[in-house]
Amino acid sequence: MCSVPNSETLREWMRTHDLTVAQAGRLVGVDARAARRWTAPDTQVGHRAMPWAAWALLRLMVGAATIDEISAEVDR
């Protein structure tokens, strides 16, 4: 199963890549509200896990992963 980071790790990853939550959302085609739900604390009522496809696309869009790396995750 492909995994996505928890909200805390996702927020840190975005900081590392100089992305705001709104920017990350735009890169994967969602509005800022949806992206904020991904970065809300895991215990918060409005929290939603980031879909793996959005996580894969975000990493591709910022150059943090290659198609081959994403494919390898799917093949596991």
DRENPA-3360 file (N, C-alpha, C; in nm, 2 decimals, always signed):
BEGIN
1 = MCSVPNSE = +0.08/-0.12/+0.00/+0.00/+0.00/+0.00/+0.09/+0.12/+0.00 ~ +0.06/+0.22/-0.08/+0.13/+0.34/-0.09/+0.09/+0.43/+0.03 ~ +0.19/+0.49/+0.09/+0.17/+0.57/+0.21/+0.18/+0.72/+0.18 ~ +0.12/+0.80/+0.27/+0.13/+0.94/+0.26/+0.17/+0.99/+0.40 ~ +0.24/+1.11/+0.41/+0.28/+1.15/+0.54/+0.17/+1.20/+0.63 ~ +0.19/+1.19/+0.76/+0.09/+1.25/+0.85/+0.09/+1.40/+0.83 ~ +0.00/+1.47/+0.90/-0.02/+1.61/+0.88/+0.11/+1.69/+0.93 ~ +0.17/+1.65/+1.04/+0.29/+1.71/+1.09/+0.40/+1.70/+0.99;
9 = TLREWMRT = +0.42/+1.58/+0.94/+0.53/+1.56/+0.84/+0.50/+1.63/+0.71 ~ +0.38/+1.63/+0.67/+0.34/+1.71/+0.55/+0.37/+1.86/+0.56 ~ +0.34/+1.91/+0.68/+0.36/+2.06/+0.70/+0.51/+2.08/+0.69 ~ +0.59/+2.00/+0.76/+0.74/+2.01/+0.75/+0.79/+2.00/+0.61 ~ +0.74/+1.90/+0.54/+0.78/+1.88/+0.40/+0.75/+2.01/+0.32 ~ +0.64/+2.06/+0.34/+0.60/+2.19/+0.26/+0.69/+2.30/+0.30 ~ +0.72/+2.32/+0.43/+0.82/+2.42/+0.47/+0.95/+2.40/+0.40 ~ +1.00/+2.28/+0.40/+1.13/+2.25/+0.34/+1.13/+2.28/+0.19;
17 = HDLTVAQA = +1.02/+2.27/+0.13/+1.01/+2.30/-0.02/+0.95/+2.44/-0.04 ~ +0.95/+2.52/+0.06/+0.91/+2.66/+0.05/+0.77/+2.67/-0.02 ~ +0.68/+2.59/+0.03/+0.54/+2.59/-0.02/+0.44/+2.63/+0.09 ~ +0.35/+2.72/+0.06/+0.24/+2.74/+0.15/+0.14/+2.63/+0.13 ~ +0.05/+2.62/+0.22/-0.06/+2.51/+0.20/-0.14/+2.55/+0.07 ~ -0.17/+2.67/+0.05/-0.25/+2.71/-0.06/-0.17/+2.68/-0.19 ~ -0.04/+2.71/-0.19/+0.04/+2.68/-0.31/+0.04/+2.53/-0.34 ~ +0.05/+2.45/-0.24/+0.06/+2.30/-0.25/-0.08/+2.26/-0.31;
25 = GRLVGVDA = -0.19/+2.31/-0.26/-0.32/+2.28/-0.31/-0.33/+2.31/-0.46 ~ -0.29/+2.43/-0.49/-0.30/+2.47/-0.63/-0.22/+2.38/-0.73 ~ -0.10/+2.34/-0.68/-0.02/+2.25/-0.76/-0.09/+2.12/-0.79 ~ -0.18/+2.07/-0.70/-0.24/+1.94/-0.73/-0.39/+1.96/-0.76 ~ -0.43/+2.08/-0.78/-0.57/+2.11/-0.83/-0.68/+2.11/-0.73 ~ -0.65/+2.15/-0.60/-0.75/+2.16/-0.50/-0.75/+2.30/-0.44 ~ -0.86/+2.34/-0.38/-0.86/+2.47/-0.32/-0.78/+2.47/-0.19 ~ -0.76/+2.59/-0.13/-0.68/+2.60/-0.01/-0.75/+2.53/+0.11;
33 = RAARRWTA = -0.88/+2.53/+0.11/-0.95/+2.47/+0.22/-0.93/+2.32/+0.23 ~ -0.93/+2.26/+0.11/-0.90/+2.11/+0.11/-0.76/+2.08/+0.15 ~ -0.67/+2.16/+0.10/-0.53/+2.14/+0.14/-0.51/+2.17/+0.29 ~ -0.58/+2.27/+0.35/-0.57/+2.29/+0.49/-0.62/+2.17/+0.57 ~ -0.71/+2.10/+0.52/-0.76/+1.98/+0.59/-0.65/+1.87/+0.60 ~ -0.57/+1.87/+0.50/-0.46/+1.77/+0.50/-0.35/+1.80/+0.60 ~ -0.34/+1.93/+0.63/-0.23/+1.97/+0.72/-0.28/+2.00/+0.86 ~ -0.42/+1.99/+0.88/-0.47/+2.01/+1.01/-0.42/+1.89/+1.10;
41 = PDTQVGHR = -0.41/+1.92/+1.23/-0.36/+1.81/+1.32/-0.45/+1.69/+1.30 ~ -0.39/+1.57/+1.31/-0.46/+1.45/+1.29/-0.57/+1.43/+1.38 ~ -0.57/+1.49/+1.50/-0.68/+1.47/+1.60/-0.79/+1.57/+1.58 ~ -0.77/+1.67/+1.49/-0.87/+1.77/+1.46/-0.99/+1.72/+1.38 ~ -1.11/+1.76/+1.42/-1.23/+1.71/+1.35/-1.23/+1.73/+1.20 ~ -1.18/+1.84/+1.15/-1.18/+1.86/+1.01/-1.06/+1.80/+0.93 ~ -0.97/+1.73/+1.00/-0.86/+1.67/+0.93/-0.90/+1.56/+0.83 ~ -0.83/+1.56/+0.72/-0.85/+1.46/+0.61/-0.71/+1.41/+0.57;
49 = AMPWAAWA = -0.69/+1.29/+0.55/-0.57/+1.24/+0.50/-0.55/+1.28/+0.35 ~ -0.43/+1.32/+0.32/-0.40/+1.36/+0.18/-0.41/+1.23/+0.09 ~ -0.49/+1.24/-0.02/-0.49/+1.12/-0.11/-0.35/+1.09/-0.16 ~ -0.32/+0.96/-0.18/-0.19/+0.93/-0.23/-0.16/+0.99/-0.36 ~ -0.26/+0.99/-0.45/-0.24/+1.05/-0.58/-0.20/+1.20/-0.58 ~ -0.26/+1.27/-0.48/-0.22/+1.41/-0.47/-0.08/+1.42/-0.41 ~ -0.04/+1.33/-0.32/+0.09/+1.33/-0.26/+0.19/+1.30/-0.37 ~ +0.16/+1.21/-0.46/+0.25/+1.17/-0.57/+0.27/+1.29/-0.66;
57 = LLRLMVGA = +0.16/+1.35/-0.70/+0.16/+1.46/-0.79/+0.24/+1.58/-0.73 ~ +0.21/+1.61/-0.61/+0.28/+1.72/-0.55/+0.43/+1.70/-0.55 ~ +0.48/+1.58/-0.52/+0.62/+1.55/-0.52/+0.68/+1.56/-0.66 ~ +0.60/+1.52/-0.76/+0.64/+1.53/-0.90/+0.65/+1.68/-0.94 ~ +0.55/+1.76/-0.90/+0.55/+1.90/-0.94/+0.66/+1.98/-0.89 ~ +0.71/+1.95/-0.77/+0.82/+2.03/-0.71/+0.96/+1.96/-0.74 ~ +0.96/+1.85/-0.81/+1.08/+1.79/-0.84/+1.14/+1.70/-0.73 ~ +1.06/+1.67/-0.63/+1.10/+1.59/-0.52/+1.10/+1.44/-0.54;
65 = ATIDEISA = +1.04/+1.40/-0.66/+1.03/+1.26/-0.69/+1.03/+1.25/-0.84 ~ +1.07/+1.14/-0.90/+1.06/+1.11/-1.04/+0.95/+1.02/-1.07 ~ +0.91/+1.01/-1.20/+0.81/+0.91/-1.24/+0.85/+0.77/-1.20 ~ +0.98/+0.74/-1.22/+1.03/+0.60/-1.18/+1.01/+0.58/-1.03 ~ +1.04/+0.68/-0.95/+1.02/+0.66/-0.81/+0.88/+0.63/-0.77 ~ +0.79/+0.71/-0.83/+0.65/+0.70/-0.80/+0.60/+0.56/-0.85 ~ +0.64/+0.52/-0.97/+0.61/+0.39/-1.02/+0.65/+0.28/-0.93 ~ +0.77/+0.29/-0.87/+0.82/+0.19/-0.78/+0.74/+0.18/-0.66;
73 = EVDR = +0.68/+0.29/-0.61/+0.59/+0.28/-0.50/+0.47/+0.21/-0.53 ~ +0.41/+0.22/-0.65/+0.29/+0.16/-0.69/+0.32/+0.01/-0.70 ~ +0.43/-0.03/-0.75/+0.47/-0.17/-0.78/+0.50/-0.25/-0.65 ~ +0.52/-0.18/-0.54/+0.55/-0.25/-0.42/+0.44/-0.34/-0.37;
% end
